[in-house]
Amino acid sequence: MALTDTAIRGAKPGTKPFKLYDREGLFLLINPSGSKLWRWRYKFDGKEKLMALGEYPLVGLAQARELHLAARKSMVAGTDPMAERKAEGEAKQKEIEARQREAENSFENVAREWWKWWLIGKSPRHADTTMRRMEADVFPAYGHKPINAVTAADVRQLMIAVEKRDARDVAKRIHETTSQIFRFAIARDIASRNPAADFKPRDILAEAQTENRARVDARDLPELLVKIDEYNGDAITRLAIKLMAYTFVRTSEEIEAPWSEFDLDEARWTIPAERMKMKTPHIVPLSRQSVEVLRALKQITGNGHFVFAGSRDKKKPISNNTILYALYRIGYRDRMTGHGFRGLASTILNENEFDEGHIELQLAHTKRNKVAAAYNHAKYLRQRTEMMQWWADYLDKQLAKGRRALAA
């Protein structure tokens, strides 16, 4: 007679195990401990076997019969149900292990291992900057993915997003670092290929604008600075070029500056959001040299509104081309622009291992939301102040070097 739920619930354990039979070899084993275990006895290839189907009440009577029926169907089809279950279990275990390996081999985990290997011999500042760049941009984009699941499209999309915030150099570094990580992984049989090798930065990034952005190489700085210092044209123009070199702000941000934005006693220049490209306020720490330039300008234009007042109309600032044409006159047509000081500063400061985040913030490249703007414009002010003074001192050393070369 087939089992019923009532009979199962009423079965009490004895001093020895006993069985309650259902049908076709399915039975419930009642142990002295009180456990009730579903078992199925069957023969396959002439051998008697006993298959476990779960424990009551976790597996009820109806479910036990469904498992029993499925196992019998496998046997009718010529498959040993227990062997099939074992194979399924092994397959599931392999899948679990594969997922664990994928988690262990996420791009972020592999990148951190690469970083530990790569940083040997690097300066702490350079190593820290590289890791923070990945934490800021790369890991949020595809760090969670198994390394073999990262595609060329993932890398491309991140680079384009970074380029849109006016940080083309950072986008190029992301490509370079990602490619290095993949080469590290391939060499250790962690990754099968390097998707970053499918394209070069110039294949997707817009060409760097050369119009009004040409700049000399760092090795040409001494001669350029001497010629600027000896410029015999308008004094306001000469001082405007010198201040731009020291502060590397955008041309419009400098020439349209009113005196009200400057606190020379605190050595700080605060540019309001409406005058900034990213539409958030920006602080420029002023080096000792920058303050000297501004005090000299104060003697010329201090009674007016604009720091760089026009020669014909004091109520208007000098034009966008004033600095450019002055550079033309000293022999730097198509070789140097006001904007070129930004590129020079970025390159030289990075090469001297200043924090990339501090450089980008001082260049006002990072786009910030309105909520964070009030905080971020003053972020890392101490570090940026030290960096700006180092930069001004560096320019003065280059100027002295240029004068020595002319005297030799």
Summary of the structure (lengths in Angstrom):
residues: 408
radius of gyration: 36.6
end to end distance: 115.8
largest distance: 116.4
contacts: 1179
relative contact order: 0.08
helix: 57%
strand: 11%
